[in-house]
Amino acid sequence: MSEDRTGNMLEKLVRFQQPEKTLRYLGELPEARLADLFGLDTDAYRALLRDFDDQARATAAELLKDSDFADLADRLPFRPGQRIVALGESTTADRLSWFSILRHLLPDGVVLVNLAVSGLTTTQALAQLPQLSFLRPDWVLCMLGANDTQRLGRGAGAPGTRLVSEAETARNLLALRELGGTDDLGDLGDLGGPTGPGTHAVLPGQDRWIWLTPSSLDQERADAYPHFRRAGIGWTREDIDGVADFLLGLPDLTVDTRQATAGLHLDDGIHLTLDGQRAVAVALVEALAKAADAAPGTETETETGTETGTETGTGTETETGTETETETGTETETETETETETS
């Protein structure tokens, strides 16, 4: 399936919707039932899923042909035996997402679990905390906030009302970080904000909670998209930028995806093309490789002191000391639990 066919509504539905996530309370749904929900037979459903995966794999392979990028991918901090969990909405739930591409950039043995759900707000994401805790992730990649900025009643001359207020978005993001962080992360303290009590900056490479800002918005396309207009909903670039600026003000590593994704949207102006998803993956790899290079894996401390003293009397005492200390620390943790990957 080429990218110019993404206007096909059925393919869009399969690409962005995963009923096995939204209907989790029904237990594990058989593939035949999932296919039936889309009006497809099992073979056709499987063919679509296989095609999406092939596209993500091919995109990763194309990226790795560039030796410079391949070097960056080799420097990623993810190790076999570790589990990476993604939190997000449709940009991450997309079967052609940056997370799907990332899966094919990593070595065997790294487990990736995608908890992203299309349409998810940060308020709804809080309900995923028990599941996140159960998974005990080594890394969390979180890309949320775009759906919070959806405006209800938006139209000509009417700005509309945000689905989730700016203050609640900030509170929810901080709550997710504080309550869902991995064991080795620092405490954000109370929810007073990135400069509130208990907040501290984490050294690059030590932080295993990574934020990604919402991707860019094509305002003209989003305003003109007929389905949004009929529903009376919309988004604004200012709201998207507000969430991004908040995340960039946190002490954790935040990957700004807006510039990389500019102009790489589907016809709704919100969702990304495969090239847009590729751009997010590249921005993430570059940021993580840079952070890994700055990680304090090897620390060298040199202390030189000279002390000279003169005593009156029969002699003079002089003491000179030079001390050099080199400390190298490497810590490797491997989890032996095996888990089926979820896409």
Secondary structure as UniProt FT lines:
FT   HELIX           3..5
FT   TURN            6..7
FT   HELIX           9..16
FT   HELIX           19..22
FT   HELIX           24..26
FT   HELIX           31..37
FT   TURN            38..39
FT   HELIX           42..64
FT   HELIX           67..74
FT   TURN            80..81
FT   STRAND          83..88
FT   HELIX           90..93
FT   TURN            95..96
FT   HELIX           98..103
FT   TURN            104..105
FT   TURN            108..109
FT   STRAND          111..114
FT   TURN            118..119
FT   HELIX           122..125
FT   HELIX           126..128
FT   HELIX           129..135
FT   STRAND          139..143
FT   HELIX           147..149
FT   STRAND          151..152
FT   TURN            156..157
FT   STRAND          161..162
FT   HELIX           166..180
FT   TURN            183..184
FT   TURN            194..195
FT   TURN            197..198
FT   TURN            204..206
FT   STRAND          209..212
FT   HELIX           219..224
FT   HELIX           226..231
FT   STRAND          233..234
FT   HELIX           237..248
FT   STRAND          254..255
FT   HELIX           258..261
FT   TURN            262..263
FT   TURN            267..268
FT   HELIX           274..293
FT   TURN            296..297
FT   STRAND          298..308
FT   STRAND          318..328
//
